[in-house]
Amino acid sequence: MQAAAIDSFGPAVQLRVRDVPRPVPGPGQILLEVHASSVNPIDWKIPGGQMAARYGAAFPLILGFDASGRVAEVGHGVTAFAPGDVVFARSDVGAGGCYAEYALLNVGTVARKPAELSHAEAAALPLAALTALNGLRDPGQLQAGQRVLIIGAAGGVGSYAVQLARNLGARVTGVCGTANVALARELGAHDVIDYSREPVLVPGAGYDLIYDTIGAHSPAAARPALTSNGCYLALVPGPGIEFFLPGQTARKAGGAYFLVWSPTGADLELLAGWVRKGQLKSIIDSEFSPDDIQAAHRRSQTLRARGKIVIRVK
Ligand SMILES: NC(=O)c1ccc[n+]([C@@H]2O[C@H](COP(=O)([O-])OP(=O)(O)OC[C@H]3O[C@@H](n4cnc5c(N)ncnc54)[C@H](OP(=O)(O)O)[C@@H]3O)[C@@H](O)[C@H]2O)c1
């Protein structure tokens, strides 16, 4: 099968499409015929070697964490899905492995694709929307009626976070550049701050949660804009930011956290429920073929994507 993989880590490493053996599902795994995948910044951070310890060095390393497609085979003990089922997932196998014609998935990360989404729209969703959900729910502990500031409202994670925060009943302020103000409103932001024209973190603003998907600010700058019990959540680690680990519930008033989470099919089902009710959609920035995977990564590296960049595999 064809797959896009790297052969080493380093600043000049190129992601290349090549022939690799089709994987065989082990116990508790499914083999997915991938119809679409999508790009997340982690896919161009891994080749640089930033996460070499975490993602190992079993080269060639196939990248791509998101997939939507059809179940081709199931491994021993898998009863929830059968060949032919149409599903989507955020892979937790190796470095994802979804930039490929076939990908292995652990069954606990898989959910049925909502019919309302095309494969491209479904492949856009898992990593970014699960990050949005886990952040708002676990460290964020966002409740109906609370105020949340979402920095990066037009990006992959931010475009889902705005919709989910609105679905949770929060008062949502989105932060983006001038070109994306209308999009942030369309996604459900009650208020929008154009960071190129207005200050973002106004002391006394009284947010219960500041969700900085870009890492554009610091805990010290955020604190005066929070309530006394509020929390600053960042998706990029930095000084003064503690890790918030899967299963953790305790949170300090005024705390600053970096989100760490694990994908589950149950959370993906929760998101699929909002999709089916018409309360969650994917914004597609652009679509690329696997042969243009490097161009897709270059587009992501601009940090100007509006929503998600999709790879059309089939
Ligand atoms: N911890 C985790 O588990 C986790 C999970 C997912 C992602 N991440 C990390 O989170 C970051 C964001 O991921 P993503 O997929 O959302 O990225 P993305 O889609 O590439 O973000 C692009 C967006 O960033 C916005 N942006 C750029 N500079 C901005 C600024 N100063 N203020 C506000 N918005 C700004 C752009 O909007 P404008 O053009 O309007 O500026 C654009 O829409 C990445 O570093 C990624 O690695 C971490």
The ligand as a Tripos MOL2 file, in Angstrom:
@<TRIPOS>MOLECULE
LIG
   48    52     1     0     0
SMALL
NO_CHARGES

@<TRIPOS>ATOM
      1 N1         -1.9620   19.6090   23.6500 N.am      1 LIG1
      2 C1         -2.6080   19.0030   22.6970 C.2       1 LIG1
      3 O1         -3.1060   17.9120   22.8800 O.2       1 LIG1
      4 C2         -2.7860   19.6590   21.3520 C.ar      1 LIG1
      5 C3         -3.7840   19.1850   20.5010 C.ar      1 LIG1
      6 C4         -3.9960   19.8550   19.2990 C.ar      1 LIG1
      7 C5         -3.1910   20.9250   18.9430 C.ar      1 LIG1
      8 N2         -2.1910   21.3150   19.7810 N.ar      1 LIG1
      9 C6         -1.3580   22.4770   19.4150 C.3       1 LIG1
     10 O2         -2.2220   23.6020   19.3890 O.3       1 LIG1
     11 C7         -1.7730   24.5200   18.4160 C.3       1 LIG1
     12 C8         -2.9470   24.8880   17.5140 C.3       1 LIG1
     13 O3         -3.3880   23.7650   16.7780 O.3       1 LIG1
     14 P1         -4.4580   23.9460   15.6100 P.3       1 LIG1
     15 O4         -4.6250   22.6570   14.9330 O.co2     1 LIG1
     16 O5         -5.6620   24.6640   16.0970 O.co2     1 LIG1
     17 O6         -3.6150   24.9500   14.6710 O.3       1 LIG1
     18 P2         -4.0280   25.6710   13.3190 P.3       1 LIG1
     19 O7         -5.3370   25.1730   12.8280 O.co2     1 LIG1
     20 O8         -2.8820   25.5690   12.3880 O.co2     1 LIG1
     21 O9         -4.1730   27.2060   13.7720 O.3       1 LIG1
     22 C9         -4.3020   28.1340   12.7340 C.3       1 LIG1
     23 C10        -5.0700   29.3290   13.2700 C.3       1 LIG1
     24 O10        -4.2660   30.0470   14.1910 O.3       1 LIG1
     25 C11        -4.7630   31.3580   14.2170 C.3       1 LIG1
     26 N3         -3.7640   32.2510   14.8020 N.ar      1 LIG1
     27 C12        -2.4540   32.3690   14.4660 C.ar      1 LIG1
     28 N4         -1.8690   33.2960   15.2790 N.ar      1 LIG1
     29 C13        -2.8400   33.7510   16.1270 C.ar      1 LIG1
     30 C14        -2.8640   34.6790   17.2070 C.ar      1 LIG1
     31 N5         -1.7730   35.3600   17.5680 N.pl3     1 LIG1
     32 N6         -4.0270   34.8710   17.8760 N.ar      1 LIG1
     33 C15        -5.1400   34.2000   17.5420 C.ar      1 LIG1
     34 N7         -5.1830   33.2990   16.5240 N.ar      1 LIG1
     35 C16        -4.0470   33.0850   15.8350 C.ar      1 LIG1
     36 C17        -5.0490   31.6540   12.7620 C.3       1 LIG1
     37 O11        -6.1290   32.5510   12.7130 O.3       1 LIG1
     38 P3         -5.9160   34.0640   12.1850 P.3       1 LIG1
     39 O12        -5.4720   33.9080   10.7410 O.co2     1 LIG1
     40 O13        -7.2690   34.6600   12.3680 O.co2     1 LIG1
     41 O14        -4.8370   34.6390   13.0390 O.co2     1 LIG1
     42 C18        -5.4570   30.2920   12.1850 C.3       1 LIG1
     43 O15        -6.8430   30.2040   11.9800 O.3       1 LIG1
     44 C19        -0.6010   23.8560   17.7110 C.3       1 LIG1
     45 O16         0.6110   24.3140   18.2670 O.3       1 LIG1
     46 C20        -0.7730   22.3840   18.0300 C.3       1 LIG1
     47 O17         0.4210   21.6510   17.9910 O.3       1 LIG1
     48 C21        -1.9720   20.7150   20.9780 C.ar      1 LIG1
@<TRIPOS>BOND
     1     1     2 1
     2     2     3 2
     3     2     4 1
     4     4     5 ar
     5     4    48 ar
     6     5     6 ar
     7     6     7 ar
     8     7     8 ar
     9     8     9 1
    10     8    48 ar
    11     9    10 1
    12     9    46 1
    13    10    11 1
    14    11    12 1
    15    11    44 1
    16    12    13 1
    17    13    14 1
    18    14    15 2
    19    14    16 1
    20    14    17 1
    21    17    18 1
    22    18    19 2
    23    18    20 1
    24    18    21 1
    25    21    22 1
    26    22    23 1
    27    23    24 1
    28    23    42 1
    29    24    25 1
    30    25    26 1
    31    25    36 1
    32    26    27 ar
    33    26    35 ar
    34    27    28 ar
    35    28    29 ar
    36    29    30 ar
    37    29    35 ar
    38    30    31 1
    39    30    32 ar
    40    32    33 ar
    41    33    34 ar
    42    34    35 ar
    43    36    37 1
    44    36    42 1
    45    37    38 1
    46    38    39 2
    47    38    40 1
    48    38    41 1
    49    42    43 1
    50    44    45 1
    51    44    46 1
    52    46    47 1
@<TRIPOS>SUBSTRUCTURE
     1 LIG1         1 GROUP 0 **** ****
